[in-house]
Amino acid sequence: MINTGFYMIKSNNKTITLFNEWYARRDNSTGMKEQDVLVELMKKGAFKRLGIGVRFLDTVFFSGICEDSRDVRAVVTVHANCCRSIKAKVHDLKRIILDWQRFKASPIDETSEFAWSNHSACTESWKQ
């Protein structure tokens, strides 16, 4: 499933048209998230019609509070776009920094498996 939390896009008339269509449909698509709307646009051929090439980045390089990366050694950025509040984001991102420091301080030949901390503040932020 695609994740629309991070984009690298060359701005031009084609991509501006895509975003205009995407946001217009998103605002008029009750019960659908923005990712669902983009998938629908893809299935209906919007990229081909607009002449836009798309490449999806492998999520192994991006860790986040919604989905932890499978390989901590490959992570280049972490995002917290699925938290409901800034307070929750800051809390859980601080824990992620501690996880990263723990990983970097571990011996190279350590055989234990790395695990990210539970992102409890973000999870709880949706229950309020």
C-alpha positions as CSV (number, residue, x, y, z in Angstrom):
1,M,0.0,0.0,0.0
2,I,1.3,3.4,-0.8
3,N,2.0,6.0,1.9
4,T,1.4,9.6,1.0
5,G,3.4,11.0,4.0
6,F,6.5,11.9,2.0
7,Y,6.9,13.2,-1.6
8,M,9.6,14.5,-3.8
9,I,8.0,16.1,-6.7
10,K,9.1,18.4,-9.5
11,S,6.7,21.2,-9.7
12,N,5.3,21.8,-13.2
13,N,1.8,22.1,-14.8
14,K,1.3,18.3,-14.8
15,T,2.0,17.8,-11.1
16,I,0.1,20.9,-10.2
17,T,-2.9,19.5,-12.1
18,L,-2.5,16.2,-10.3
19,F,-2.5,17.8,-6.9
20,N,-5.5,20.0,-7.8
21,E,-7.5,16.9,-8.9
22,W,-6.3,14.9,-5.9
23,Y,-7.2,17.5,-3.3
24,A,-10.5,18.3,-5.0
25,R,-11.5,14.6,-4.9
26,R,-10.1,14.2,-1.4
27,D,-12.3,17.0,-0.1
28,N,-15.4,15.4,-1.8
29,S,-14.7,11.7,-0.9
30,T,-16.5,11.0,2.3
31,G,-15.0,8.1,4.2
32,M,-11.8,8.0,2.1
33,K,-8.4,9.0,3.3
34,E,-6.1,10.9,0.9
35,Q,-4.1,7.7,0.2
36,D,-7.3,6.0,-0.9
37,V,-8.1,8.9,-3.2
38,L,-4.7,8.8,-4.8
39,V,-5.0,5.0,-5.4
40,E,-8.3,5.6,-7.1
41,L,-6.8,8.3,-9.3
42,M,-3.9,5.9,-10.2
43,K,-6.4,3.1,-11.1
44,K,-8.4,5.5,-13.3
45,G,-5.2,6.4,-15.2
46,A,-4.6,9.9,-14.0
47,F,-0.8,9.6,-14.1
48,K,-0.8,8.2,-17.7
49,R,-3.3,10.9,-18.8
50,L,-1.1,13.6,-17.4
51,G,2.1,12.1,-18.6
52,I,3.6,11.8,-15.1
53,G,6.1,9.1,-14.2
54,V,5.9,7.8,-10.6
55,R,8.4,5.9,-8.5
56,F,7.6,4.8,-5.0
57,L,10.3,4.9,-2.4
58,D,11.1,1.6,-0.6
59,T,9.7,2.0,3.0
60,V,12.8,0.3,4.3
61,F,14.5,3.7,4.2
62,F,11.7,5.5,6.1
63,S,10.7,4.6,9.6
64,G,7.7,6.1,11.2
65,I,5.3,5.9,14.0
66,C,2.6,4.3,11.8
67,E,5.1,1.7,10.4
68,D,8.5,1.0,11.8
69,S,11.2,0.2,9.2
70,R,12.2,-3.4,8.9
71,D,15.9,-2.6,8.8
72,V,17.2,0.0,11.3
73,R,20.6,0.1,9.4
74,A,18.9,1.4,6.3
75,V,16.8,4.2,7.9
76,V,17.5,7.7,6.5
77,T,14.5,9.5,8.0
78,V,11.7,9.1,10.5
79,H,8.3,10.7,10.3
80,A,5.4,11.0,12.8
81,N,2.6,11.9,10.4
82,C,0.0,9.6,12.0
83,C,0.1,11.1,15.5
84,R,-2.9,13.3,16.4
85,S,-1.1,15.9,18.5
86,I,2.3,17.6,18.5
87,K,2.8,16.6,22.2
88,A,2.4,12.9,21.2
89,K,4.8,13.3,18.2
90,V,7.5,14.9,20.3
91,H,7.1,12.3,23.1
92,D,7.4,9.4,20.7
93,L,10.1,11.0,18.5
94,K,12.2,11.5,21.6
95,R,11.9,7.7,22.3
96,I,12.9,7.0,18.7
97,I,16.1,9.2,19.2
98,L,16.9,7.1,22.3
99,D,16.3,3.9,20.3
100,W,18.7,5.2,17.6
101,Q,21.3,6.1,20.2
102,R,21.0,2.6,21.8
103,F,21.4,1.0,18.3
104,K,24.5,3.1,17.4
105,A,26.1,2.3,20.8
106,S,25.6,-1.4,20.4
107,P,28.6,-3.6,19.5
108,I,28.8,-4.3,15.7
109,D,28.8,-8.0,16.3
110,E,25.9,-8.0,18.7
111,T,23.5,-10.8,17.8
112,S,20.4,-9.5,19.7
113,E,17.6,-8.2,17.6
114,F,16.9,-4.5,17.5
115,A,13.4,-3.4,18.3
116,W,11.9,0.1,18.2
117,S,10.1,1.3,21.4
118,N,6.3,1.2,21.5
119,H,4.9,4.5,20.1
120,S,2.4,4.7,22.9
121,A,1.8,8.5,23.0
122,C,0.7,8.5,19.4
123,T,-1.5,5.5,19.8
124,E,-3.1,7.1,22.9
125,S,-3.5,10.5,21.2
126,W,-6.3,8.9,19.0
127,K,-8.3,7.8,22.0
128,Q,-8.7,11.3,23.5
